[in-house]
Each structure stands twice: as structure tokens, then as C-alpha cells.
């Protein structure tokens, strides 16, 4: 392993530890932030969600300012955050939008049933809670199912020409 890979691995570990510590201490959760606001009018966790949105907008603007593009097809060496589009998955919006909406709905539904968003479940699994570990196992099983079943199906829907 070369020196650059070690630097990336170490910085990822340090950043993950910082984000995990902050996630545990702040009890941040997107699902419970929205839930608490609507059910009991408590905006404490909702402030974290608003902060994440603001941070995402500012981070996106910073990456764009540094020369990155969201899907720069004219510059193959540029930043590309959409590998499925880069690799040729060109699905008609009439198919892609409903499939994406169903996936988002299912993730939100199961997150609400598990009493927390995937980030919170990772924090709970790190704390040793079996419900968080079970959620993570289901999340991994869902990723494997998506990789082996859904992607080939989506590739059959790819628009040619």
C-alpha cells in the first residue's frame, strides 16, 4: 500500500471518529428531527437537519468553486459524482423517477419503523445496541439485493441510441 492510500485511510478513520463522536453526543437524526417537530413541536433535532442542508449547499458551492462539477461529461478527468450515468445507465425519467420514489419511500418507512435514520442506526450499532446492528445487517442485505437484482433490471431499461 502506497503512502497516499495510507493518508486517505488514516484521514477517513479520523474523520469517521469525529463525525461518530459528534453524532453520538448531539443525538442527530433526520427522521426524529422531523417527527419531533410535527408531533411535539420540539425543534432541537430539526436544527441539526437544517444545519446539514446548509452545510451541503455550502459544500457543494465550495466544490464547484474549486473546479468540480456535478456531472461534467465534457471533462472526463473532472469530478463526477454520478457513476451510474457515467457508466452508461441512461433510463427514461418516466421509469427512473417512480423507481427512485419507491426506494426513497421504503427507506423512510423502514427508518421510521426502526425509530431513526441510517446515521442514527450506525451510531446506535456503535454503542452496542442490537436493534442498530440488526438495522445495519438489513441495510447491507438491501445493498447486496440492489447490486444483484435491481441494477441488472435497470440496465435492461437503459435507453439506447
C-alpha positions as CSV (number, residue, x, y, z in Angstrom):
1,X,0.0,0.0,0.0
2,X,1.5,3.3,-1.0
3,X,1.8,6.4,1.1
4,X,-1.2,8.2,-0.5
5,X,-3.5,5.2,0.3
6,X,-2.3,5.3,4.0
7,X,-3.1,9.0,4.2
8,X,-6.5,8.5,2.8
9,X,-7.2,5.6,5.1
10,X,-6.0,7.5,8.2
11,X,-7.9,10.7,7.4
12,X,-11.0,8.6,6.8
13,X,-10.6,6.9,10.1
14,X,-10.1,10.3,11.9
15,X,-13.0,12.0,10.2
16,X,-15.3,9.0,10.9
17,X,-14.3,9.1,14.6
18,X,-15.0,12.8,14.8
19,X,-18.4,12.5,12.9
20,X,-19.3,9.5,15.0
21,X,-18.5,11.2,18.3
22,X,-20.5,14.3,17.3
23,X,-23.4,12.1,16.1
24,X,-23.5,10.3,19.5
25,X,-23.2,13.5,21.6
26,X,-25.7,15.5,19.6
27,X,-28.2,12.7,19.1
28,X,-28.6,13.9,15.5
29,X,-31.2,12.1,13.5
30,X,-33.1,13.4,10.4
31,X,-36.1,11.2,10.9
32,X,-36.6,12.0,14.6
33,X,-36.0,15.7,13.9
34,X,-38.9,15.9,11.6
35,X,-41.0,13.6,13.7
36,X,-40.4,15.5,17.0
37,X,-41.2,18.8,15.3
38,X,-44.5,17.7,13.9
39,X,-45.6,15.6,16.9
40,X,-44.4,17.5,20.0
41,X,-43.3,20.8,18.4
42,X,-39.7,20.2,19.6
43,X,-37.2,21.8,17.1
44,X,-34.0,20.7,18.8
45,X,-33.2,17.9,16.4
46,X,-34.7,19.7,13.5
47,X,-31.9,22.3,13.8
48,X,-29.4,19.6,13.0
49,X,-31.2,18.7,9.8
50,X,-31.3,22.4,8.8
51,X,-27.6,22.6,9.6
52,X,-26.9,19.6,7.4
53,X,-28.8,21.1,4.5
54,X,-26.9,24.4,4.9
55,X,-23.6,22.6,5.1
56,X,-24.5,20.6,2.0
57,X,-25.3,23.7,0.0
58,X,-22.1,25.4,1.1
59,X,-20.0,22.3,0.5
60,X,-21.5,21.9,-3.0
61,X,-20.7,25.6,-3.7
62,X,-17.2,25.1,-2.4
63,X,-16.5,22.0,-4.6
64,X,-17.9,23.9,-7.6
65,X,-15.7,26.9,-6.8
66,X,-12.6,24.6,-6.6
67,X,-13.3,23.4,-10.1
68,X,-15.5,20.3,-9.5
69,X,-18.7,19.7,-11.5
70,X,-21.7,17.6,-10.6
71,X,-21.7,15.6,-13.8
72,X,-19.1,17.1,-16.1
73,X,-19.3,14.8,-19.2
74,X,-17.1,17.1,-21.3
75,X,-14.1,16.8,-19.0
76,X,-13.5,13.0,-18.3
77,X,-10.9,13.9,-15.7
78,X,-13.2,16.2,-13.7
79,X,-15.2,15.4,-10.6
80,X,-18.1,13.0,-11.3
81,X,-20.5,12.2,-8.6
82,X,-22.9,10.2,-10.7
83,X,-21.0,7.0,-11.7
84,X,-24.2,5.2,-12.9
85,X,-24.7,7.9,-15.5
86,X,-21.0,7.9,-16.5
87,X,-21.1,4.1,-16.9
88,X,-24.0,4.3,-19.4
89,X,-27.1,3.8,-17.4
90,X,-29.5,6.1,-19.3
91,X,-33.0,5.4,-18.0
92,X,-36.0,7.3,-19.2
93,X,-37.3,9.7,-16.4
94,X,-40.7,8.1,-16.6
95,X,-39.1,5.0,-15.2
96,X,-36.3,6.4,-13.1
97,X,-38.4,8.8,-11.1
98,X,-41.1,6.3,-9.8
99,X,-38.4,3.7,-9.0
100,X,-36.4,6.3,-7.1
101,X,-39.5,7.5,-5.3
102,X,-40.4,3.9,-4.2
103,X,-36.8,3.4,-3.0
104,X,-36.9,6.6,-1.0
105,X,-40.3,5.8,0.5
106,X,-39.2,2.4,1.6
107,X,-36.0,3.7,3.2
108,X,-38.0,6.4,5.0
109,X,-40.7,3.9,6.1
110,X,-38.2,1.4,7.5
111,X,-36.3,4.2,9.2
112,X,-39.4,5.4,10.9
113,X,-40.3,1.8,12.0
114,X,-36.7,1.4,13.3
115,X,-37.0,4.7,15.2
116,X,-34.2,6.5,13.5
117,X,-32.4,7.4,10.3
118,X,-29.5,5.3,8.9
119,X,-26.9,7.6,10.5
120,X,-28.5,7.2,13.9
121,X,-28.7,3.5,13.5
122,X,-25.0,3.4,12.8
123,X,-24.3,5.4,16.0
124,X,-26.6,3.0,17.9
125,X,-24.8,0.0,16.5
126,X,-21.5,1.5,17.5
127,X,-22.9,1.9,21.0
128,X,-23.7,-1.8,21.1
129,X,-27.5,-1.7,20.7
130,X,-28.7,-4.9,19.0
131,X,-31.6,-3.0,17.2
132,X,-29.0,-0.8,15.4
133,X,-26.9,-3.9,14.5
134,X,-29.9,-5.6,13.1
135,X,-30.8,-2.5,11.1
136,X,-27.3,-2.3,9.7
137,X,-27.5,-6.0,8.7
138,X,-30.7,-5.3,6.9
139,X,-29.2,-2.3,5.2
140,X,-26.3,-4.4,4.0
141,X,-28.7,-7.1,2.7
142,X,-30.6,-4.4,0.9
143,X,-27.4,-3.1,-0.8
144,X,-26.5,-6.7,-1.9
145,X,-30.0,-7.2,-3.2
146,X,-29.9,-3.9,-5.1
147,X,-26.5,-4.8,-6.6
148,X,-27.5,-8.3,-7.8
149,X,-31.2,-7.8,-8.6
150,X,-32.1,-4.2,-9.2
151,X,-29.1,-2.9,-11.2
152,X,-29.4,-5.7,-13.9
153,X,-33.1,-4.9,-14.1
154,X,-32.4,-1.1,-14.5
155,X,-29.8,-2.0,-17.2
156,X,-32.4,-3.7,-19.2
157,X,-34.4,-0.5,-19.1
158,X,-31.5,1.5,-20.4
159,X,-32.4,3.7,-23.4
160,X,-30.2,3.0,-26.4
161,X,-29.3,5.5,-29.1
